[in-house]
Amino acid sequence: MAQKLKFGNGTWATKEGSTLAYNDENNNFKPLPFTTTRNSIATRVNKQGLIEVVGNDVPRIDYTDSAKGVLLLENSSTNLITYSEDFTQGWTESNSIITSNQVISLDGTLNADKLTKSDINGSVIKGYTFVGGEVFSIFAKADESNILTIDNGDGRSYFNLINGTCNAATGGGYIEHYGNGWYRCTVENSFVGASTIRIYPSDSLTSLSGTTGSLYIWGAMLEANSFSTSYIPTNGSTVQRLADTASGSGNSEVFNDSEGVLFADIAALANDLTNRTIALSDGTTSNTVRIQYLTVSNAIWATVTNIGAGGNQAVLQYTSSDITTNSKVSFRYKENDFSLWVNGFEVATDTSGVTFSANTLNTLQFDRGNGAEDFYGKTKEIGYYDTALTDLELETLTSYRSLNELVTELNLNTL
């Protein structure tokens, strides 16, 4: 299974404005750059587990939940919290005390604040406002208290900062471990009308009662978005992170018009029912080989479009249990022989359709082929093969080699 194009799988080469794929034909590695753009700063989690800021147009290889790293591509978002790391600004204390710069935060500096209860019947800091439909997140770490409670207007969500569990209110909530005892706690807001954000330390997953205590907080973020995105630091004003794009790798010498395999180890940022596409194309939507998430819940699609032959030649669909978990996806295209493989299984086929005439496919892009339907997600690996691999080869390519590999790749609990 000789690859004509390799990208990722723990081997990353990035610089401002591009990230590289490789061609191992004749054992000669030839750089095949993806052009990457983002006209703003952004953050990533580096290999050391720290959140760091990267400059404009710098591709982000993120290690939040993968030791091999992923290419992180995100939509534009704005942090509406004007002082994301200073809780003495924009928040009002009630039966509570904020003490600044008490422990090392996730950016590696001494800038995380301490929230201390001063009344046994409950304490709170409140500030900023949900208008309706936003998502709020904050990083928290246990101290004397191990429960962080957030009121999202619909009710209270309780986050256990020891075992990483969440008792969510209406509107939803979830918790993610970032290492060294820090958790990102997120609540979604569906409340109609303005509602003040309230944060409580507690010792219970069902109420605000308990002894006086304390916990640490850092990195608050409020987004007019349906899900939380990578952290955007602020210091006195709102800050926008612009969208990422990646396109343009390969050429007509790399891609075979008559047959081949497009492979992607990918996860969506959310099951948000939007179009997100990775495509081989001629730079338009007229001739494409695509793997994509569409407007159907948890669906993975693979399509071949040949405008000269009448449009779609193959449309294959598979419903995943959760597209936010990485899947190994392979799409084989060959005249009258199209098949979609996901995580070791053939999940859809089509035995009628044509491919392309010579010198048609000439680019691989993280979009539909024309700059629309940008792929927002986490990419561990992209591969391209210029022959139609056998079923056994496709099974091997998309399978996890062992139970340990499955646990590691999907970021599951240790065996």
C-alpha positions as CSV (number, residue, x, y, z in Angstrom):
1,M,0.0,0.0,0.0
2,A,2.3,2.7,-1.2
3,Q,1.0,6.2,-0.4
4,K,1.3,9.0,-2.8
5,L,0.5,11.5,-0.1
6,K,1.0,11.3,3.7
7,F,-0.1,13.9,6.2
8,G,0.0,13.7,10.0
9,N,0.1,10.4,12.0
10,G,2.4,12.0,14.5
11,T,4.8,13.5,11.9
12,W,4.1,17.2,11.4
13,A,6.0,20.0,9.6
14,T,4.5,23.4,10.0
15,K,5.5,27.0,9.4
16,E,3.6,30.2,9.0
17,G,1.2,29.8,6.1
18,S,1.7,26.1,5.4
19,T,1.9,22.6,6.7
20,L,3.4,19.7,4.8
21,A,2.3,16.4,3.4
22,Y,4.7,14.0,1.8
23,N,5.0,11.7,-1.2
24,D,6.9,8.5,-0.6
25,E,7.0,7.4,-4.3
26,N,10.4,5.8,-5.0
27,N,11.3,6.4,-1.3
28,N,11.7,10.0,-2.1
29,F,9.9,12.4,0.2
30,K,8.7,15.4,-1.6
31,P,7.0,18.2,0.3
32,L,3.4,18.9,-0.7
33,P,2.3,21.9,1.3
34,F,-1.2,22.8,2.4
35,T,-1.7,26.5,2.3
36,T,-3.1,27.5,5.7
37,T,-4.6,30.8,6.7
38,R,-6.1,32.4,9.8
39,N,-5.8,36.2,10.0
40,S,-5.6,36.3,13.8
41,I,-3.9,34.7,16.8
42,A,-5.2,31.5,18.3
43,T,-4.3,28.9,21.0
44,R,-3.4,25.3,21.0
45,V,-2.4,22.7,23.7
46,N,1.3,21.9,23.1
47,K,3.2,18.6,23.7
48,Q,3.8,19.7,27.3
49,G,0.1,20.1,27.9
50,L,0.2,23.9,28.2
51,I,-2.1,26.3,26.4
52,E,0.0,28.6,24.2
53,V,-0.8,31.4,21.8
54,V,0.3,31.1,18.1
55,G,0.4,33.9,15.6
56,N,-1.5,34.7,12.4
57,D,-1.6,31.9,9.8
58,V,0.3,29.4,12.0
59,P,-1.2,25.9,11.7
60,R,-2.2,24.5,15.0
61,I,-1.1,21.0,15.9
62,D,-3.0,20.4,19.1
63,Y,-2.3,17.7,21.8
64,T,-5.4,18.2,23.9
65,D,-6.5,14.5,23.6
66,S,-3.9,12.9,21.3
67,A,-0.3,12.1,22.0
68,K,0.4,12.2,18.2
69,G,-1.3,15.6,17.8
70,V,-4.1,16.7,15.4
71,L,-4.4,19.5,12.9
72,L,-7.0,21.7,14.6
73,L,-9.2,23.7,12.2
74,E,-12.0,25.8,13.7
75,N,-14.7,28.3,12.7
76,S,-14.4,31.9,13.7
77,S,-15.5,32.7,17.3
78,T,-15.3,35.6,19.7
79,N,-14.7,35.6,23.5
80,L,-17.2,38.0,24.9
81,I,-15.6,37.9,28.4
82,T,-13.4,41.0,28.4
83,Y,-11.0,39.9,31.2
84,S,-10.8,36.1,30.7
85,E,-8.1,35.6,33.4
86,D,-8.9,38.3,36.0
87,F,-12.0,37.6,38.0
88,T,-11.7,40.9,39.9
89,Q,-12.9,42.5,36.6
90,G,-16.5,42.2,35.4
91,W,-17.7,39.9,38.3
92,T,-19.5,40.7,41.5
93,E,-18.7,38.7,44.7
94,S,-21.5,37.6,47.0
95,N,-20.5,35.8,50.2
96,S,-17.2,35.0,48.3
97,I,-13.7,36.2,47.9
98,I,-11.5,36.4,44.8
99,T,-7.8,36.2,45.4
100,S,-5.7,36.9,42.3
101,N,-2.7,34.9,41.0
102,Q,-2.6,32.0,43.5
103,V,-1.6,28.9,41.4
104,I,0.0,28.0,38.1
105,S,-2.6,28.0,35.3
106,L,-2.7,26.0,32.1
107,D,-0.5,28.6,30.3
108,G,2.3,27.8,32.8
109,T,2.2,31.1,34.7
110,L,1.1,32.1,38.2
111,N,-2.2,33.8,37.1
112,A,-5.1,31.5,38.2
113,D,-7.4,33.1,40.8
114,K,-8.8,31.5,44.0
115,L,-12.5,31.6,44.7
116,T,-13.3,31.2,48.4
117,K,-16.7,30.7,50.1
118,S,-17.3,33.0,53.0
119,D,-20.7,31.7,54.0
120,I,-21.8,28.2,54.8
121,N,-25.2,28.7,53.0
122,G,-23.6,29.4,49.7
123,S,-21.5,31.9,47.8
124,V,-21.3,33.1,44.2
125,I,-19.6,35.3,41.8
126,K,-21.8,36.7,39.0
127,G,-21.3,38.8,36.0
128,Y,-21.6,39.0,32.2
129,T,-24.8,37.9,30.6
130,F,-26.3,35.2,28.5
131,V,-28.6,36.7,25.9
132,G,-29.7,33.3,24.6
133,G,-28.0,30.4,22.8
134,E,-24.4,31.1,23.9
135,V,-22.0,28.7,25.4
136,F,-19.9,29.5,28.5
137,S,-16.7,27.7,29.6
138,I,-14.2,28.1,32.4
139,F,-11.1,26.1,33.6
140,A,-11.3,25.1,37.2
141,K,-9.2,23.1,39.7
142,A,-10.3,21.7,43.1
143,D,-8.9,23.1,46.4
144,E,-10.9,22.7,49.6
145,S,-14.1,22.4,47.5
146,N,-14.2,19.9,44.6
147,I,-17.5,20.9,43.0
148,L,-17.9,23.9,40.6
149,T,-21.5,24.9,39.9
150,I,-22.5,27.1,37.0
151,D,-26.0,28.6,36.6
152,N,-26.8,28.9,32.8
153,G,-30.3,30.5,33.2
154,D,-32.0,27.2,32.7
155,G,-30.6,25.7,35.9
156,R,-27.4,24.7,37.7
157,S,-24.8,22.3,36.3
158,Y,-22.5,20.6,38.9
159,F,-18.9,19.7,37.9
160,N,-16.8,17.3,39.9
161,L,-13.2,18.5,39.8
162,I,-11.9,15.2,41.2
163,N,-13.4,12.5,39.0
164,G,-14.4,14.6,36.0
165,T,-18.2,14.0,36.0
166,C,-21.0,16.5,35.4
167,N,-24.6,16.7,36.6
168,A,-25.9,18.9,33.9
169,A,-28.9,21.2,33.9
170,T,-31.3,21.9,31.1
171,G,-29.4,23.1,28.1
172,G,-26.5,20.7,28.6
173,G,-23.1,20.7,30.2
174,Y,-19.8,18.8,29.9
175,I,-16.4,18.5,31.4
176,E,-13.0,17.9,29.9
177,H,-9.7,17.0,31.7
178,Y,-6.7,19.2,30.7
179,G,-4.1,17.7,33.1
180,N,-2.6,18.6,36.5
181,G,-6.1,18.7,38.0
182,W,-7.5,21.3,35.7
183,Y,-10.9,20.7,34.0
184,R,-12.7,22.8,31.4
185,C,-16.3,23.1,32.5
186,T,-18.8,24.1,29.8
187,V,-22.5,24.9,29.9
188,E,-24.8,25.6,26.9
189,N,-27.5,28.2,27.2
190,S,-31.0,27.8,25.7
191,F,-32.7,30.3,28.0
192,V,-34.8,32.9,26.2
193,G,-34.0,36.3,27.5
194,A,-31.1,37.8,29.4
195,S,-29.6,35.8,32.3
196,T,-26.6,36.5,34.5
197,I,-23.8,33.9,34.6
198,R,-23.3,32.6,38.2
199,I,-20.4,30.5,39.4
200,Y,-20.5,28.7,42.8
201,P,-18.0,26.6,44.8
202,S,-19.7,23.6,46.4
203,D,-19.3,20.2,48.0
204,S,-22.4,18.6,46.5
205,L,-23.5,17.5,43.0
206,T,-27.1,18.4,43.8
207,S,-27.1,21.6,45.9
208,L,-25.0,24.6,47.0
209,S,-24.9,23.5,50.7
210,G,-21.7,22.5,52.3
211,T,-18.8,23.8,54.4
212,T,-16.8,26.8,53.5
213,G,-14.2,26.0,50.9
214,S,-12.3,27.2,47.8
215,L,-11.3,26.3,44.3
216,Y,-9.2,27.8,41.5
217,I,-10.5,29.3,38.3
218,W,-9.0,30.6,35.1
219,G,-9.7,31.2,31.4
220,A,-13.4,32.2,31.2
221,M,-15.0,32.2,27.8
222,L,-18.5,33.2,26.5
223,E,-19.2,32.5,22.8
224,A,-22.2,33.1,20.6
225,N,-21.7,29.5,19.4
226,S,-23.4,26.2,19.7
227,F,-20.3,24.5,21.2
228,S,-17.1,25.6,23.0
229,T,-14.0,26.2,20.9
230,S,-10.3,26.6,21.7
231,Y,-9.5,29.1,24.4
232,I,-9.3,32.8,23.4
233,P,-7.5,35.0,26.0
234,T,-8.7,38.5,26.6
235,N,-7.4,41.5,28.6
236,G,-9.7,44.5,28.5
237,S,-11.8,43.8,25.4
238,T,-13.5,41.1,23.5
239,V,-11.2,39.1,21.1
240,Q,-12.1,37.3,17.9
241,R,-10.3,34.3,16.5
242,L,-10.8,34.1,12.8
243,A,-11.5,30.8,10.9
244,D,-8.8,28.4,9.8
245,T,-8.4,27.2,6.3
246,A,-6.2,24.5,4.7
247,S,-6.1,23.8,1.0
248,G,-4.0,23.2,-2.1
249,S,-1.8,20.1,-1.5
250,G,-0.8,17.8,-4.3
251,N,-1.1,18.2,-8.1
252,S,-2.2,16.2,-11.1
253,E,0.9,14.0,-10.9
254,V,-0.1,12.8,-7.4
255,F,-3.8,11.9,-8.0
256,N,-5.1,9.1,-10.2
257,D,-8.3,10.2,-12.1
258,S,-9.5,6.7,-12.8
259,E,-9.1,5.0,-9.4
260,G,-7.7,5.5,-5.9
261,V,-8.4,5.7,-2.2
262,L,-8.8,8.8,0.0
263,F,-8.1,8.0,3.7
264,A,-8.9,10.3,6.7
265,D,-8.6,9.8,10.5
266,I,-10.8,12.6,11.6
267,A,-13.3,13.9,14.3
268,A,-15.8,16.7,14.1
269,L,-15.7,19.5,16.6
270,A,-19.5,19.0,17.2
271,N,-22.5,17.2,15.8
272,D,-23.8,20.6,14.7
273,L,-25.5,19.6,11.4
274,T,-23.3,21.7,9.2
275,N,-21.4,20.8,6.0
276,R,-17.7,20.1,6.5
277,T,-15.7,18.5,3.7
278,I,-12.4,17.1,2.6
279,A,-12.1,16.8,-1.1
280,L,-9.9,15.8,-4.1
281,S,-11.0,18.1,-6.9
282,D,-10.0,20.2,-9.9
283,G,-10.4,23.3,-7.9
284,T,-14.1,23.5,-8.4
285,T,-17.2,21.4,-7.3
286,S,-17.7,20.0,-10.8
287,N,-15.2,17.1,-10.3
288,T,-14.7,15.9,-6.8
289,V,-14.0,12.9,-4.5
290,R,-15.2,13.8,-1.1
291,I,-15.4,12.6,2.6
292,Q,-17.7,14.9,4.5
293,Y,-19.9,15.5,7.5
294,L,-23.3,16.9,6.3
295,T,-26.6,18.2,7.8
296,V,-27.6,14.7,9.0
297,S,-26.9,13.9,12.6
298,N,-23.6,11.9,13.1
299,A,-23.5,11.0,9.4
300,I,-20.3,10.4,7.4
301,W,-20.7,10.7,3.7
302,A,-18.5,9.9,0.7
303,T,-19.3,11.1,-2.8
304,V,-18.0,11.2,-6.3
305,T,-19.2,14.0,-8.6
306,N,-18.3,14.1,-12.3
307,I,-20.2,16.9,-14.0
308,G,-19.3,15.7,-17.5
309,A,-21.0,12.3,-16.8
310,G,-24.1,13.9,-15.3
311,G,-23.3,14.8,-11.7
312,N,-23.1,12.4,-8.7
313,Q,-21.7,9.0,-9.6
314,A,-21.6,7.6,-6.0
315,V,-23.2,8.8,-2.8
316,L,-22.4,6.6,0.2
317,Q,-23.6,7.2,3.8
318,Y,-22.8,5.8,7.2
319,T,-24.3,6.9,10.6
320,S,-21.6,7.0,13.3
321,S,-22.4,6.7,17.0
322,D,-20.5,9.9,17.6
323,I,-18.7,11.9,14.9
324,T,-16.8,13.9,17.6
325,T,-14.8,10.7,18.3
326,N,-12.1,10.0,15.8
327,S,-13.0,7.6,12.9
328,K,-10.7,6.0,10.4
329,V,-12.5,6.5,7.1
330,S,-11.4,5.2,3.6
331,F,-13.2,5.9,0.4
332,R,-12.3,3.7,-2.7
333,Y,-13.3,5.1,-6.1
334,K,-13.1,3.2,-9.3
335,E,-15.5,2.8,-12.2
336,N,-18.4,0.7,-11.0
337,D,-16.6,0.0,-7.7
338,F,-17.1,2.5,-4.9
339,S,-16.9,1.6,-1.2
340,L,-16.8,3.3,2.1
341,W,-14.9,1.8,5.1
342,V,-15.1,3.0,8.7
343,N,-13.0,1.6,11.6
344,G,-12.4,-1.7,9.9
345,F,-15.7,-2.4,8.3
346,E,-17.2,-1.8,4.9
347,V,-20.3,0.2,5.6
348,A,-21.6,1.2,2.1
349,T,-21.0,0.3,-1.6
350,D,-22.0,1.4,-5.1
351,T,-21.4,-0.7,-8.2
352,S,-22.5,1.8,-10.8
353,G,-20.7,5.0,-11.8
354,V,-17.8,6.4,-13.7
355,T,-14.7,8.3,-12.6
356,F,-12.7,11.0,-14.5
357,S,-10.8,11.6,-17.6
358,A,-7.0,12.2,-17.4
359,N,-5.6,15.3,-15.8
360,T,-8.7,16.2,-13.9
361,L,-8.0,15.9,-10.1
362,N,-5.2,18.2,-9.1
363,T,-5.7,19.4,-5.5
364,L,-6.6,18.1,-2.0
365,Q,-8.4,20.6,0.2
366,F,-10.0,20.9,3.6
367,D,-13.2,22.2,1.9
368,R,-15.6,21.3,-1.0
369,G,-13.1,22.1,-3.7
370,N,-14.1,25.7,-4.2
371,G,-13.4,27.2,-0.7
372,A,-16.9,26.5,0.6
373,E,-17.9,24.0,3.3
374,D,-14.6,24.3,5.2
375,F,-13.6,21.3,7.2
376,Y,-13.7,22.2,10.9
377,G,-12.5,19.3,13.0
378,K,-9.5,17.4,14.3
379,T,-7.4,15.6,11.7
380,K,-4.9,12.9,12.9
381,E,-4.0,11.7,9.5
382,I,-4.7,12.1,5.8
383,G,-3.6,9.5,3.2
384,Y,-4.0,9.1,-0.5
385,Y,-3.3,5.9,-2.6
386,D,-3.3,6.0,-6.4
387,T,-4.7,2.5,-6.8
388,A,-8.0,1.0,-5.7
389,L,-6.9,-1.0,-2.6
390,T,-8.4,-4.4,-2.0
391,D,-11.0,-5.1,0.7
392,L,-8.4,-6.7,2.9
393,E,-6.1,-3.7,2.5
394,L,-8.9,-1.3,3.3
395,E,-9.9,-3.4,6.4
396,T,-6.3,-3.2,7.6
397,L,-5.9,0.5,6.9
398,T,-9.0,1.5,8.9
399,S,-8.7,-1.0,11.7
400,Y,-7.1,-0.5,15.1
401,R,-4.2,-3.0,15.4
402,S,-4.8,-3.8,19.1
403,L,-7.1,-3.0,22.0
404,N,-4.3,-0.8,23.4
405,E,-4.1,1.1,20.2
406,L,-7.9,1.6,20.2
407,V,-7.8,2.9,23.8
408,T,-4.9,5.3,23.0
409,E,-6.3,6.6,19.6
410,L,-9.8,7.2,20.9
411,N,-8.6,8.7,24.2
412,L,-10.6,6.1,26.3
413,N,-10.0,5.2,29.9
414,T,-6.8,3.2,30.5
415,L,-7.3,-0.6,30.4
